[in-house]
Amino acid sequence: MTNNQKYTGLEIAIVGMACRFPGARNWREFWDNLSAGEESIRFLSEEELAALGVDRSTFEDGRFVNAVARLQDKDVFDHSFFGYRPDDASIMNPVHRIFHECVWEALEDAGYDPQQQKGGIGLYVGAGDDSNWKLYAGIRNRDRKLDEITFNNLVSKDFLASLLAYKLNLKGPVFSVNTTCSTSLVAVSLACKSLLLGEAKMALAGGITIRTSKERGYFYKEGMILSRDGHCKAFDKEASGTVSGEGAGVVVLKRLADAIADRDHIYCVIKGSAINNDGSRKVGFTASSVEGQAECIARAHKFARVEPHTISYVEAHGTGTLLGDPIEIEALNIAFGKDKTSPIAIGSVKTNIGHLDTAAGVAGLIKTALSLKHKKIPASLHFTAPNPEIDFDGGPFYVNDHLQEWKRNDAAPLRAGISSFGIGGTNVHAVLEEAPAPQATDPERTYKLLTVSAKTEGSLGRYLDSLQDFLLKEPGTNLGDLSYTLQAGRKHFTWRQSLVYRDREDLLSQLQDSRNKGLFVRSQERNGGLVFLFPGQGSQYREMGRDLYAGEPVFRQEMDRGFSIIEKLTGEDFREVLFPSSPEDTRINDTRYTQALIFLVSYSLSRVLQGMGIKPRYMLGHSIGEYVAACMSGVFSFEDGLRLVLKRGALMGSVEKGIMVSVGMSAGQATSYLETGISLAAVNGPEQVVFSGEPSQMASLMDKLSAADIPHVKLHTSHAFHSSMQDPILEAFRSELEQVTFNKPELPFVSNLTGGLISAEQACSADYWVRHLRETVQFSQGVTTLLQQGKGLVFLEVGAGASLSKLVKQHLPGVTDVPVVNLVRGVKEGADDVRYLNNGLGQLWSAGVSLDWDAFYGEERRNRISLPGYSFEPVKFPTEVDPFESGFFSADAVAVTLQEEDTQREYVFVKQERNGLSTVYTAPATETEETLTALFEDFFGMEGIGVEDNFFELGGDSLKGMLLLRRIKKECEINLAVKDFFDRQTIRQIALYIDDIKLLLEEKSNASNKSFII
């Protein structure tokens, strides 16, 4: 059926969501419960009530209702994920804790990392007051460990929005909203208007209600909002009210045009919304107004520019109260013109999860959005017959009492309305519409790269489990979109796992193996940068890079450009040499072809990497490989580079044939074997050199080596490169070089002649490149030079095989923190080139190298999709508390309360890991540094803090500085001034200052004692 959707330009898309509702930890569980007609209101047993202190007489009281609508696991919070100290988290209002995680889950569901988002992100949230927690937190902070400002920030619901904005770097409009029961839908409406005004590129909106008192049920009072039987029977003749529930919900919003352009996953479209207040048009402050509600709904229709009869479902406020339900239906009848042409279903999510107060509106919104997504209307529970006070005959509405398919009446899209009304008269209504059809994507790549990360090893393992469960439940998931979303739409943390897979079965199998084997990598800071290694002659083979040529557009484009230039220069198609039709064709090993093809493959692969945002800080080539480094650095053009290597290869291939031998000895030992006809061609490692020379002399050398039992291998080369046998061609090559325009290098690379970083004078000298052809390749010294540049290096071999990777590893005995990765298989490896490349890219990412994922996909069309969210560490904190359990606020009572909590609490604080810091870890070297490091780690709840790490980069601010300073002064027994502390922002600087003060005080004391003795 055609979806005839017309847009006004004022539409807002819901592109992400997260929720914690009774019986549901996320929106998928919530939808399963709705679809199954599940009621998530629990009835406590007599035993449970007794454990909560409810006596038998209360339980047997006819007015007592033992119903609760509670959240699961509301006492856990991953404080370290958000950078909170354990002490802060224990005081923090549970509202803040849960909503922190919900907001992060919603952003992940939308496929966005707030740190990478271009344009401001707004936040509109609301929460109810909680005097119970304020009293409890006040007692906990009786010793003033937290200053008053920090205490209020963590405890007051009014700081919920701004605290989240600070932690997540949200730079759009940020508001705390409260209109009682309509709060969260009002927040959504305000966020929509903000987006339309251009105040933000993206907005989060929602609300939360958490009860911190111990839930024991309630006493029914006739005429009040709570029901007599613990059920919400909205619009039913037996309705007597609702049940108080708790929950949190948040949606991610974008302008529809932006969401479509960004290929977002769209749950549904908000066509328009309206907010008003009843004013005094009602019998009392807490009463509802027919006129006020009807006016609000009609305004929403007008803003959305929809005809009421095109709406086929309304998610009602539906509290199940005797007065509220009739007023709501009457208002709907008026707003819809009492048009009975098309029946309209109504329902209320409160029948499933109770009344969530400030989170009620967003709960209804999420339910309705999911209904539009799945094109099904869940049942409104407990409806048997209508409340006789409700005028259902006066309009098109009927209560939907079973799960039904949601079908269009004609070509018009599915539409719904949702209402939320607050005590005090603030009404809000929104008009929703089904999402436009998902945009077409390109076919999935044959091999796909999965990247998953977390802040802790345990979290990563649990996430892989959840991803596996997701794939089993959602077999139709587009795997290309899955990989893209995890790469471009998630923040990348310390603990990482990458997998290259072909299809769903392959991925599921690897997920299971990875989980069982614990193949997780802890990435490190890579401030030293990336080193590109370009291999030389000997790495080539027939069909080198064949799969890359077929499957990587940029690689093929650069290769074809090179083939075209070569054909103009030589009249030959080198493509036929690299990818020959005959298995007997081994021209690839002929030097006149070899050098140009090695150069072309490495250069083309480098261009692929650059397009992915993978750029070198340094480069090191081996012999002909240095020409790739020079070309990448801009020393000469690609065309000149090809011309030079073609001439070089032709000249080197024209001399007499010779022999090369790799020998296991040091460069110093090698000098004693040098003689006329034998040259030292290369020093590849601390104990590996290459001799090169005339056949007869080299044969004699090999006999000597065998007699001395020195390991050696004759290399498969046709000529004696970097030897005196090349002398006849040097002047001819110089003539070719003198025709080239040289430029100063733009990227540093290492000279094979010196083993040091090349100078501009060397790089631009024809004489340098002549000597480069003839003299010893100082590869080993080049590696040593790079390792001296600092920590955090990653070596990446950009060419066929892993010969240079193996040589680099010889320089790293016992070293595990310098990754060495190669990207193209060797001649004896049977893996597909594309799979091999993706595996190498995954290793780079796992090591901590950043990739530009949008560039990685280039013109390939991929969509963001909804995937399971982050698996937070379940660290327990107090949540349901009773400040009065040990009496009122006497000192003894407070002491007893705190002592009991300290002995009974189940906190398992997980220190966060150092991640994303600009400094490399430096261990403490003095007693004072050790003391301060322990204080810093305990204060920040972070392990692995180094003495060079900056206080502010660790998450410190002026208030935290005052608190930490207090601890330092106490522990170190020194009077350190505030200015002195902030002037010295690292442990090392502070420790040096403290030691200097102590030394000065000691000297003064000694001087005073001597004076006294005199």
N, C-alpha and C positions, 0 to 999 in steps of 0.2 A: 504494500500500500504506500502511496506517495505521502511523504511528510511535507506538508505545505506550510513551512515555518517562515513567517515574515518577521523581521526584526526592526525595531525602532532606533537602535543605536544606544538605548538606555539599559540594555540587558546586562545582568551580572551572572557569571558562571560560578558554580560551586565546583572547585577543582581538587579539593582535598577535605578530609574530615577525620576526626578522632573522637572517641567517646569512651566513657566509663560509666555504665549504667548498672543497676541491680541485675545480676545474672549475666552480665556481658562485659568483657574486658576490652572489647573493640567493636567496631561497627559490623564486622562480619558475624560475630556471635550475636550481636543485637538483632541483625536481620534474621538469623536462623531462629531466634526466639519468637520474633514477630510472626514469621511465616508459620511456625508451628503452633501459634496461638498460646504461647507460654506466658503464664503469669509469674513474674519474678518477685512477688511479695511473699515473704516467708512467715510462717507461724512458729514462734518459739515454743519448744517443749517445756514441760514443767521442770525438767532437770536443768535446761539451759537458763530458765528464769531464776531458778534457785541459785545457780552459780553466779547470777548477776545481782543477787540480793533481794529478789522478789519473793515475798513469803507466800505461803499457800492460801491464806485468806484473800490476798490481792488477786491471785490467779483465779480463785473461785468466784470473785465478785462479778456479777452479771454485766457490769459496765466496763470491765477490763477487756481490752482487745490486745491479744498477744501477737500482733502483726508488725513486721518491720520490712522496709525496702532498703537494704543495705548494699554498699559496694563491697566487692571482693578485694582483698589485699590492699585496703586503703591505708594500712599502716606501714607500707614500704615506699622507699624513695631512694633513688640513685643520686645521692647528694654530690658525689664526686664528679658525676657526669656534667653537672652544671657549675662545678667549681665552688661548692659550699663546704665550709668546715663542718665536721660532725656536730660541734657545739651549736653552730648556727642552725643546722637542720633539725636538731632536737627541739629548739625553741620555735622554729618556723611553723606558721599556721598550716595544718594539713591541706587547706584550700590551695595555698601556694605550691606545696609539694606536688600534689596531683595535677594541678593545672600546668605546671612546668612541663611535666612529661606529656600531657595531652597536646599542648601546643607543638612540641617537637614532633610527636607522632603525626599530627595533622600536616605539618610542613613536609615531612617525609612522604606522607601519603600523596601529597600534591606533586612530589618530585622536585623539591627545591631546598637548597642549602641557603639559609638566610645570609651567610657571609659572602656568598657568591651572587646573590640576587642583585640585578641592576634595577635601580629605582627603589623608593622607600616602601617599607612594609608597615602597614598600620595595624593597630591592635585595639579592639573594642571588647571589653569583658566586664562581667559583673559577678559579684558574690554576695552572699548574705552575711550579716553581722554574726559574730560568735563570741558572746561575753564569757562563755564557759572556758574557751581556750585562752582568752585574755587573762582571766584569773589564774589559770594553771600556769601559763607562761610567766606571769608576774612572779609567782612563787619560785619557779625554776630559776629566774634571774634575780633572786633576792640578793645575791652577792655581787650584783652589778658587773658580771663578766662581760655583758654586752652593754654598751652605752645606750642612752635613751633613744637616740635617732636610729641606730641599727636595730634595736629591739622593735621599735614601731614599724620599721620597714619590713621586718620579717613576720610580724604578727598581724598588722592591720590589713584588712581586705582592700583598703583604699590604695595600697601600694602594689597590688597584684599586677596591674598593667605595666606600671613604670619599672618594676623590678624585672619583669620578663623582658621588657624592651632593652634594659641594660644588659642582661645576661645573653640575649640572642642578637644583639646589635640591630634592633628594629628601629628604623629611622623615620618612619611615617608618623601620622597622627596616632597618639596613644591615649586612650580614655578608660577610666573606670566608670561603669554605668550601673545605676540601680533604680529600677522602677518596680521593685518587688517581683511578683510572679511573671511579669512580661519582660524582665531584664534582658535575657539572652537574645530574644527575637528583636527587641529594640536595638540591641548592640549590632545585630546583623543589618538591620535597616539603616542605621547610622553609617556603618561601614560601606554599604552600597552607595550611599550618597557621597561619601568621601571619595570613593573610586571614580564616580562620575564627574566629580569636581576636579579630578586630577591631582588630589592631594597625596595619593599613593598609587603605586603600581600593583600592589597586592595588599590584601587585608585579611586579618584573622579576627573572627568574632565568635562569641559564645558566652557561656556562663557556667558556674559551678555552685553546688550546695553540698556541704559535708557536715555531718553531725559529729561533734567531738564528745558529746555526753554518751554514756553507755546506753545503747538502745534496749529498752525493756518493754516496749509496747506503750499503750496509752489508755486513758479512760474516755469512753464515749460520752459526749455531751450533746443532747438533742439541739438541733439548729446550728451547730458549729460545723466546721469544714471536714472533720475527720469522721469516717463512716463507722457504723455500729458493728459491722461484721468483718472489717479488715479488707474489704474489696471495694474497688471503685467501679461502680456500675453506671457509667455515664449514659444518660438519656433513658434509663430503665425505670420501670415503675417501682422497683425495689431500691432504687438509689438512695443513699443516705450520706453521701460525701465521698471523700477520697482517703488516701493513706499518704503520710509524709514519707517521701523517699529522698535519696541522695544520689548525686551523679554529676558528671561533667561532660560537656560537649563543646566542640569548637569546629568551625568550618573555615576553609581557605577560599577566598573570593578574588576574582579578577574580572575585569571588563570582558564580556564575551568575545569581542573582537580580538582582544589580546590573547585570550585563552585559545582561540582557534589558530591564531597566527603562531603561537608557541607550541601548538600540537599537544595541549594538555588533555588529561583525562577529565571529562566533564560529567559530573553526576546529574546535574539538572541546571536549568536556567531560572534565575529570579527575574521575572518580567518587570516587577515593580513592587513597591511597598508603601505603606503610609502609617503614620503615628499621630495619635491625638489624645486628648484627655476628656473625660466625661464632664469636667467642671462640676457644677452643682446640679446637673440634670439627673438627680437620683435621690433616693430617700435618705441616704447616709453616706459617710465617707467610704466605708468598706463595701457598699452595695455596688451593683453593676447598673449600667444605663443602656437601655435599648437604643436610644437615639445616638449615644456616643459610639457604641459598637457599630451600628449600621452605617454611620457617617464615615468611620475609619475604613470599613470594608469597601464602601463605594469609592472612596478616594484612591484606594489601592488599585481598584479596577480601572479607574480613569488614568492613573499614572502608567499602568501597564498597557493601556490602550487595548483592552480585551473586552469582549462582550461576556457578561456573566454566564450566559448559557453554554459558552465553550468550556467552562470549568466542569469537571466531572467528579471531583473529590474535594472535600474540605476536611483538613485535620483541625478539629475543633479544640477549644480550650478545655471543654468537657471535664469538669471536676466532679460531676455526679451529685452536685448539691441540688436541693429541692427548688431553690430560687434561681441559681445560676444557669442551669441547663435551659429552662424555658426562656429566659431572657436572651440567651445566646441564639437559640433557634429563631426567635422572633426577629432579632436583629439581622440574621442571615436572610430570612424571608424578605425583609424590607430591602436589604442591599441587592438581592437578586431579583427584585421586582415581582416577587411572588409568582414567577413564571414556572409553570409546571410542565413545560414542553419536554424537557430532558431531565430524567431523574439524576440526582446528585448524591453520591454516597458520602456519609460523614463517619468519623471515628475519633477516638481519643487514645493516645498512647498512655495516658494515665491509668487506663484499665490494665496495662501490662506491668508498669513499673512504679505506679504511684505518682504523686505530685512532687516534682523536683524543685519547686520554688523558683529561685533565680535561674536554674538550668532547665525549667520546664519548656520554654519556647524553643530552645535549640534541640531538645529531645524530639519534639514534634517535627521540627524542620528536618532533622536527620532521617526520621522515619519516612517522611513524605518524599525526600530526595531519593532514598533507597527504593521506595515504592515506584517512583518514576523510572529509576534505573532498571529495575527488574520487571516493570510493567505488571505489577501485582499489587492488590490492595489487601493488607492484612485485616484480620477480624478485629473489631472492637469488642472486647470480651464482656461476658456476663450480661448480654442483652437478651431478654426473653420477650418483653412487651414494653411499649413506650410509656413513659411517664405521662399520665393523662393531662398534666398541666402544659404539655408541650404541643404546640400547634403544628404538627407534621402535615396536616391536611392543607395548611395555608401556604405551602411552598413545595419545592422539588426535592426536599431532603428525606433520606431514609438512612437508618443505621446499618452499616455494613457489618454483618455478624458472622461472616465466614471469609476465608481467603479466596479471592476471586481474581481471575485474569483481568487486567485493565486494558480494555480494547477501545480504540478510537471509534467514534460514531461515523466519522467521515474522514476527509483528508486532513482535517485540522489536527494539530499535535495534542498530545495529552496535557491537560492542565489541572492544577490543584490550587487551592487556597489554604492558608494556614493562619490561625488566629492565636493570639496570646494576650490575656488581659490581666493587668496588675491591680492588686489592692491599692486603692488610692486613685484609680481611674485611668491609668495610662494604658491605652489600647494600641495594638499593632497588628497589622494584617499584611501578608505577602502573597503574591501570585507567582506560582512556580509553573514551569513548563519543561517537558522532557527535553533532554539534551539533543543537539543535532547529531546526526550519524557520525560515528568515529571516522576520522580521515584515513584514507587509504595509505598504506605504508608500502615500502619496497620489499621485495622478497628478502627473507632472512639470509644472512651470510652463511656459507657452508660451515665455517668454524666461527664460533662466538666466544667472547671472553667475558667471564663472570668475575666481578670484583666485589668482595664483601669485606666490611671492616667493622671494628668495634673498639671501644676504649679498653676493654678487658678481654682476656682469653675466654673466660666463661661466657661472656655475653656473645662473643663471636660464635662459639659452639652452639649456644641456644638459638641464635638467629639462623644458622644453617639448618637446624632441626625444623624451625618454623617455615623456612623456605621450602624445605622438602615436603612438609605437610601441605603447604599451599599448592605446590605443583601436582600433588596427588589429588587434591580436591578440585583443582582448576586445570584440567588437562588441555584445554584449548588456549592457554596463555601464549601470547606471541613472544617467543623467546628472544627475538631481536630487540623487541621493546623492553623486555625484562632486563637484558644486559644494559641497554642504553639508560634506563631509568636508574639503575644502581650506580652507573658510572657518572652520568651527568646530573643526576638528581639527588644525590646523597653526599653528605659530608664524609670525608675519608679520614679514619682514625688510625691509631697506632697499630693495633692487631689486625692483620690482613690475611686474606686467602684469595687466591686467584685460580680459576679453572678454565681450561679451554675445552669446549664441548661441541658436539655436532648436532645432537637432537635431545629430546626430553629424556629418553631412556639413558643416554650417555650422561647427561647432567645428573639425573637422580642417582645413578651408580657412583659417580664421582663424589657427590655430596655425602653419600653414605661412607665411602672409603675415606674421604677427608676427615669426616667426623670421627671415625673409628681410629684413624692413625694420628689424629691431632696435628695435621700438616699446616699449622698456622705460623705465620711469620710476624715478628715484632719489628715493624719498620723503625728507622732512626732518622734523625735530622740529617739532611744531605746538603749542608751549607757549603761543603767543598765543591759540589757541582759534579757534572757528568763529563767523563772522558770518552771521546770517540776513538776507537782503535780501528785502523784501516790495514787489513792484511796485505801481504805482498805475494810474490810469485810462489806457487806451490799450493795455494788455496783453491785454485781453479779446478773445475771438472765439467764434463758434458752435462747439459741440462741445468746448469747452475742457475737457480732462481726461476725455473720454469713455472712453478705454481704461482709465484708472486707476479710474474709477468701476465699470467692469465687472470689472477684474482684481485690485484691491487692496482686501481686505475692510475694513481700518481706514479707508481713504479713503472708501469707500462709506458706512460706518457714520457717520462724522462729517458727511459731506455730507447724508445722510438726516436726521440730527438737526437740522442747520441748516435744511433744507427744511421740516421740520415746524414749527420755531419761526417761520419766515418766514410760513408759511401761516396760523398762528394770528394773527400780527400784521397781515397784509395781506389774507388771504382768497384769495391767489393761490398757484399752484404754480409756484415759480421753476424747478423741474426742467424744465418744458416750455419755459422761456425759454432755459435753458442747452443743453438737448438737444431742439431743436424738431423737429417732424415735417415741417415744410415748409421747403424751401430759401429761401423768400422771407421767412421769419420772422427779422428782424434786431433784435428787441427787446433783445438782449444789449447793443447800443450805446446804448440809452436809459439815461441817467444813473440814473433811478430803479431800474433793475435792475442796471446795471453794477457799482456800488460794492459792493452786498451780495454779488454773485457773485464778484467779485475777492477780497473779504474771506473768503468761505466756502472758496474753492478754496485760498488760501494757508494759512488756518488748518487745514484738513483735511490738507493735505500736511505741515504742521508736526507734526501729531499722528502721522502715519505715521513721520516721522523720529524723533520722540521715542521712539516704540515700538521703534525700532532702536538706541536708545542714542546717537543723533545729536542733541546738544543744543547750543544756542548759548551762547557766552560774552557776545556782544553782538548787538544787533539794530538794523537800520536800515530803515525803510520810506520809501516815496516817497508823500507825501500820504496817500491812503486806506490805503496800506500801513502807516503808523504805527499805525493802529488794530489791525492784526493783532499788531504788536509789543507794544502796550499790553495787549491781551487775553492774549497768551502770557505776559506778565510779571505778570499778575494784577491790573492796574490796575482793570479791570472784568470782569465775567463774560462768558461767551460769549453768553448771551442778551442782556445789555445791549449788548454790542458789535454784535450784529446789529441791535438796535433803533435804535442810534445811526446806523449806516451806512445803514439804510433811510431814516431821517428825513433824514439829510444828503443822500442822493442825491435824495430827493423834493424837498427844498427847493431844492437847486442846479439841479435840472431845471425848476423853476417860474419861474426868472427869465428875462429876455430872452436870446435867443441871442447868442453872441459868437464871437470868433476867437482862436486861440492859434497862435503862430509860434515855432519853434525856430530860434535864430540862433547862428552861429559867432563869438562874441565873448566877452570877459571881462565879469564883473559890473561892473567899473569903467567899461568902455566903454559898458555898457548904460544907465548913469544919464543920459547925455546924450540918450537917446531917450525918456525917460519924460516924460509930460505928462498932462493931464486926459483920462481915457478909456483910457489905456494904463498897465498895471501890469507890474511884474517878477514873474512868477508863480513862476519857479524858476531857481536857479543850479545847473545839473546837472554842470558840469565847469569846469576852468580856462578853457576857451574855448568854453563852451556855456551859453546861457541861453534862457529861454522868456519871451516877451512875451504878455500876455493883455489883451483889452479889447473895446471896442465896435467893430462892423464897420467903420464909416467911418474912424475913427482908425487901426485896424489896417491897413486898405487903404492909407492914406497912408504908414504906417510901412513896409510892404512895398515901396512905390514908392521910398522913400528908400534902403532896403537894396539894392534892385536897382541904383539909380543909383550907389551906392558900391561895387558889386560885392562885397557882403558876402553870403556863403552863408546861405541861410535856407530853411526848409521849413514850409509851413502844415500844422498838425496836424489829424488827422481827429477833431475834437471838436465837439460841438454847442454848448457853452457856454464862456464865458471864466472858467475856474476861477482861484482865487487872484487875483482882480482886484476892482476897485471895483464891478463889476456884481453881486457877491455881497453887497454891503452890506445890501440890503433884507431878507435872510433871517437875519441874524446874531442878532437878539434872539429870533426863533422857535426857533433852534437852541439858544440859551442856555437857554430854558425846558425843552427836552428834556434837556439835560445836567444841569440841576438836580434831575432825578428819579433820577439814577444814583448808586449807591454806589461811591465811588472808594476804592482801596486803594494803599498804597505799592508801587512796583514791586519785584518779587522778582528780576528779571533786568534788567541794564542795557540801555537802548536809547537811541538818539540822537534828539534833538529836531530836527524840521524847522524850527522857529522860530529856534533859536540855532545849530544845527550842532554843539552840544556834547552831552555825556551829560545826559539829562534828570534833573532833581531830583524828589524826592518831592513837593515843593510844587507844581511845575509840573504833574506828571502828575495830581495830584488836584484841579486847579483847572478849573472850568468855563470860566473866562476864557481859560485856555491853549488849550482845544480850539476855542473860538470864534475866537481869533486864528489858530489853526492852519488853519482853513477859509479864512481871508481872506488871510493874509500870504504872503510869499515862502517857497518851499520851499528851504531851504539844504542841498540834498543834497550838493553838492561839499564844503562845509565839514564835513559829517557824515562823509564818507569820509576826509577829512584827519584829523579827530579820531580815527577808528579806527586809521588807520595810525600815529598817534603813540602808541598804546597799547603798542607793542612788536612784536618780530618773531614770526614763526610764525603769522600769521593766514591763514585760508582764508575766502574770501567765497563764500557759497552763496545763489543766487537761488531763493527758495521761492515759486514762482508761475509763471504762463504767460510764455513767451518769455525773452529774454535782454537786455531793454532796460537793466536796471540793471547787469548784468554788463559791458555795453559801456561804460557810464558809469564804472564803477569802473576799468576798464582804462585809461581816459584819464588816470587819476591815477597810473599805473604805467609811464611810458615807460621802456623798457629794463630793467624789473624782471621777472625770470623766476621768482622764488622765492615769489610770492604767488599761489597758485592761485585762479582765479575760475571757479566751476562753476554751471551752471543745470540744472534738473531737469525742466522741462516744455517741450515744443517750442513754437516760435512759430507764428503763423498760417500762414506760408508753407512751413513744414517738413512733410514728408509722413510722418515716422517714426511708428511706433506709440508711444503714450504710455508703455507699460510698458517697452518696449525703451529708450526715451529716458531714463526714470527710472533704470533699471538701469545704463545707461551713465554717467549722472551719479554714481550711487553708487560705481561702479567708479573714476571719476576721483577722488572724495573719498578712497576707500581708498588709491589709488595715491599720493595726495599726503601720506598719513600720518595720516588721520583714522580713528579706531577705530570699528568698528560692533559692535553686540551681535548676533551672528549667530543665536543662538537666538531672540532677539526678532524678527529679520528673518523667520524662518520661522513664528513664532507657533505656532499649533495644527497646522501642517502636519507630517505624520509623515514623517521622513526618517531613514535609517539611515547609520551610519558604514560605510565600505567600505575594503578594502585597495587602496592605490594605490602607484605607484612612489615610492620614498623620495628624500630630498634628494640632489642631485648635489654631492658634496664636491669641493673643489679638490684635484687630485692633486699635492700638493707632496711631492717625494721626500726621504726621510731614510734614513740608514744603517739596515740591518736585519740582513742576513746578514754577520756580521763575524767576524774572527779576531784576537783580542787578541795572538796569539803570532806573527803573520806577520813582524814585524820584530825578533824576538828576545824575550827576557823583559822585565822591567820596568826596564831600565836607562834613565837619562835620555836617552841618545842614541836608544835605540829608540823611546821615547815621542815624542820630537821628530820623528823620521822618520815615525812613524805618523800623527801629527797633520798634518804638512806634506803627506803624500801624500793624506790625506783632503780637506784644504782645496783641493788642486789638482784632484782627480778627482771630487769629489762633484757631483751634479746638482741641488742644492737650488735651487728657484725659490721663494723665500719670498714669499708674498702677504700684504701687510699687511691686517689687518682694517679695515673702515670704521667710523667713529664711528656708533653706532646706539643709540638708546634712552637717550641721556644727557639729563639734566634741564637742562643748560645749552646755550645757543646758542653756536655756534662764534665765538671771538674770536681774531683773528690776533695773532701776537707783534708788539710795537711797539718793543722795544729789542734791543740785541745780546745781552744776557744772556737775555732771553726766547726769542730765536731759538735760542741754544745749548741751553737747557733743553728747548725744544720738540723739537729733534732728538734729544736724549737720551731723552725720554719716548717719542717715537714708535718709536725703535729698541728701547727696553726692552720696551714693550708690544706691539710688532709691529702698530701701529695707525697709520693715516694720518689726518690732519685733527684732531689733538689741539689743542684751544684752550687759551689761557692761563688761562681761568676754569674749566676742567674739573677736577673733584675727583679726587685721586689714588686714593682708595678706590673711587669710582664707576667709575673706569677699570679696576678689577680688582686694585688694589693691596692689600697686607696688610702686616703688620709685617715679615715676612721679606723680601718684595719691596722694602719701603721701605729696609731695610738695604743690599740689593744696589744699588738705584738711588742711594742716598746715597753709596756708595763711588765710583760713576762720576761723580757730580756733583762731589765733592770733588777728584777727579783732573782732570776737564776744566776746572773753574773755578778750580783751584788755590787752594782756600779750605778752611779747617777748619770745617766745619758740624756742629754737634752734633745728635745723634739727636732730642732733644726739640725743637730749633729746626725741624728738618725736619717732624716730625709736627704741630707747632703751625701750620704753614703748608702747606695741603694743595693749593694750586693753583700753577701755574707762575708766575703773576703775583706771588703773595705771596712765593714763594721767591726770585724774581728781585729783587724790591724789597729783601728782607732781605740778599741777597748784595751788591747794589749799595751798600746802606747800610754794610755791613761794610767793603767795599773803600774807600769814601769815607772812613770813619773811620780806617782803617789808613793811607791816603794822607795825611790831615791830620796824624796822629801822626808820620808819617815826615818830613813837611815841617817840623813844629814841632821835631823832633829835630835836623834839619839846620841850622835857624836858630840853635838854641841852641849848636850846635857852632861855627858861624861867629862868633857873638858871643864 
